[in-house]
């Protein structure tokens, strides 16, 4: 898995940008499963997303999934078009 590991509290320190390839459609089912794991079992998911400083990897609980974003703790939103990988 690619990406520098960061803490979820550090996400707002980075400018999140779109990935070279938008994988939103491909990752939708996995992200939906991550949301379910987060809400029902408080289970964490590893998410790799693109920033201006390169890929970053965070292990966090996915609280909600919308058409364009996932929401994690403290109301932090990560755009789906910036997500590179998801590991449950």
C-alpha positions as CSV (number, residue, x, y, z in Angstrom):
1,X,0.0,0.0,0.0
2,X,1.3,3.4,-1.0
3,X,1.3,6.7,1.0
4,X,3.0,8.2,4.0
5,X,1.2,7.3,7.2
6,X,-0.4,10.2,9.0
7,X,-2.8,10.6,11.9
8,X,-6.4,11.5,11.2
9,X,-5.9,14.8,13.1
10,X,-3.2,15.8,10.6
11,X,-5.5,15.6,7.5
12,X,-6.4,19.2,7.7
13,X,-2.7,20.1,7.5
14,X,-2.7,18.9,3.9
15,X,-4.3,20.2,0.7
16,X,-6.3,17.3,-0.7
17,X,-6.3,17.2,-4.5
18,X,-8.0,15.0,-7.1
19,X,-6.2,11.8,-8.0
20,X,-4.9,11.3,-11.5
21,X,-7.7,8.7,-12.0
22,X,-11.1,9.1,-10.3
23,X,-11.8,5.7,-8.7
24,X,-15.0,6.8,-7.0
25,X,-17.2,4.3,-8.9
26,X,-14.8,1.4,-8.4
27,X,-14.4,2.1,-4.7
28,X,-18.0,2.9,-3.9
29,X,-18.9,-0.6,-2.7
30,X,-15.8,-0.9,-0.6
31,X,-16.4,2.6,0.9
32,X,-20.0,1.6,1.7
33,X,-18.7,-1.5,3.5
34,X,-16.2,0.7,5.4
35,X,-19.1,3.0,6.5
36,X,-21.0,0.0,7.7
37,X,-18.0,-1.3,9.6
38,X,-17.5,2.1,11.2
39,X,-21.1,2.6,12.3
40,X,-21.9,-0.9,13.4
41,X,-18.6,-2.2,14.7
42,X,-16.5,0.9,15.2
43,X,-14.0,-0.8,13.0
44,X,-11.2,1.2,11.2
45,X,-10.4,1.4,7.5
46,X,-7.1,2.3,5.9
47,X,-7.6,5.1,3.2
48,X,-5.0,6.4,0.9
49,X,-5.7,9.8,-0.7
50,X,-3.9,12.3,-2.9
51,X,-2.5,15.6,-1.5
52,X,-0.3,18.3,-3.0
53,X,2.5,16.6,-1.0
54,X,1.9,13.2,-2.4
55,X,-0.3,10.2,-1.3
56,X,-1.1,10.1,2.4
57,X,-2.4,7.0,4.3
58,X,-4.7,7.2,7.3
59,X,-6.4,4.6,9.5
60,X,-9.8,5.8,10.6
61,X,-13.4,5.1,11.1
62,X,-15.7,6.1,8.1
63,X,-18.8,7.7,9.6
64,X,-20.7,8.5,6.4
65,X,-20.5,8.3,2.7
66,X,-22.2,10.7,0.3
67,X,-22.1,11.1,-3.5
68,X,-18.9,13.1,-3.3
69,X,-17.3,12.6,0.1
70,X,-16.6,10.3,3.0
71,X,-16.8,11.8,6.5
72,X,-14.5,10.7,9.3
73,X,-14.2,11.8,12.9
74,X,-14.5,15.5,13.7
75,X,-16.5,16.2,10.5
76,X,-13.4,15.9,8.3
77,X,-14.4,15.3,4.7
78,X,-12.3,13.5,2.1
79,X,-13.4,13.9,-1.5
80,X,-14.0,10.5,-3.2
81,X,-12.1,11.7,-6.3
82,X,-9.0,12.0,-4.2
83,X,-9.0,8.5,-2.9
84,X,-6.4,6.1,-4.3
85,X,-6.9,2.9,-2.2
86,X,-9.2,1.6,0.5
87,X,-8.4,-1.4,2.7
88,X,-10.9,-2.8,5.1
